[in-house]
Amino acid sequence: GSYIGAGVSFGLTRGERTIINGQEVTLEPRKTAAVVAARYKFLRAPFSVRTQAMIGDGVAIVPTISYDVPINWRTDVYVGAGASFPVSGDRTTPVGNRTAFAIQPGIDYVLPNSNLVLFGNAVIAFNAYRTGGGTAASLQAGVGLRF
């Protein structure tokens, strides 16, 4: 079902690196951030609207529409498509520092006898770095409360 939750986001990639005074410097480093996640499940259709806000040194919003496949009555796997929107200027986020097309594969698991959902997903944002271009990838995990 639908939920809102919180967790952590780990950036797996970094953007442009350059040499300054003989030392390699990363201009767009990997980032870690808190994540606030929400899912709205359409009751009879296998689609959901999902949004994640990654909040750290920079902020990014990643809304997607996902196609959900139930594995059993507690577990859904999904793949979503949408965009990543950094809203903090040039600051790098786990999904880069530039608006980009994004895909989001993931899994939701409802804990037995509760309204808690464990969620995990990846966000892959294409051409997500301003300086070097390139793809940004991040992993998110957390706990949500179903409503």
N, C-alpha and C positions, 0 to 999 in steps of 0.2 A: 504494500500500500504506500500511501504518501508519507513522507517524513521530513523532519528538519534535524540536522545534526552538526557535530563539530569534530575536528580532528586535526591532522597535520598533513602538510604537503612538502614533498622533497623534490627539488629540481634535479634532474639527472644530467642535464646538458648545460653548457655555457656558450656564450657567443664569442665575439671577436677577441683575439689575443694579439698583442703587439710587443715589440721590443723597445723598451725605454731605458736609456743609460746602460745598455748591455744586459738588462734583465727582462725576462718575459713577464708581461703584465696582462691580466685578464680584465678587459674593459667591461665585459658583461658576465659576471661570475655566476656560479650555481647558487641558488637560493633555497632556503627553507622558510616555510610560513605556516601560520595557523590557517585552517580551512573551515568555512561554514558552508554546509551543503544542504540543498533542499531538493525534494523530488515530489512532483505531483503526478500521480498515476491515474490515467483515464480508466474508468471502471471496466468497460467491456472490450477495450481496444488494447493491443499489445504495445502501446506507446506511452511514453512519459515525457514530461518537461522537467529538466534538471538544471540547476544553477549552482555554481560553486564560487565562493568569494575567497580568494587567497590573500591573507592579510599578514604582512611582514614589513620589511624595509620599503617595499612597494605594495600596491594593491592591484589585483587583477580579478575581473569578473568573467566567468566562463559559462554562458548559457548554452544548453544543447537540447535537442530532441532525440530521444533514444527509442530504439526498437528493443523490446524486452522479451526474453525467452525464459519461461519458467523451467527450472531443472526439477524441482519438486515443490511442495506447497510452502516451503520456507525459503527457497533460494531462487533468485533470478540472475541471469547473466544478461548483459546488454551491450549494445554499441550505439553511441550517440554521435551526432554531427552538429556543429555550431561554430562558435567563434570565441576567441579569447580577447578581452579588452583590458589592457593595462590602463589604469586610471590615475597613475601617479607620475606622470611625466616621463623622464628618462630613466627612472629607477627600474632595475631589473627585478622581475618576479620569477617564480618557478616556471612560468610559461612565457618567458621572454619579456621584451619591453616594447612590443609593437603589436597592433591589432592584427590578428591572423585567423585563418580557417583552422578549426580544431576538430579532431575526432576523440572520442572518449569511450574506450572499452572498460567494462567493469563488472562487479558482482555485488549483490545485496543478499544478506543472510539475516533472517528474523530469528532472534533467540527464542527458544521454546518457553512457553508460558509467560511471555512478556510482550511489551510494546517496543522493545529495543531492536534496532537494526544495526548490524555491522556492515559497513560499506568499504569497498576498496575499488580504486579505478586508476587509470592512467589518462593523462591528457597529452596529446601530441599536437602541437601547434606548428603549422608550416610557415616558413619565412617570418619567424617571430622575433628576430633580433634586428635592431635598427642598423648597427654598424656592420655586422658581418653577415646579415641574412641568416639562413640556416634554420633548422628545425629545433624547437624546444620540446622537451619531454619531462613530465613530472609524474610522481606517484602520490596518491592521496589515500588515507585510511582514517576511519573514525567510527563514531557511534551516533546513531540517530534515534529520535523518538517518533513513533508512528502516530498519525492522527487520522 
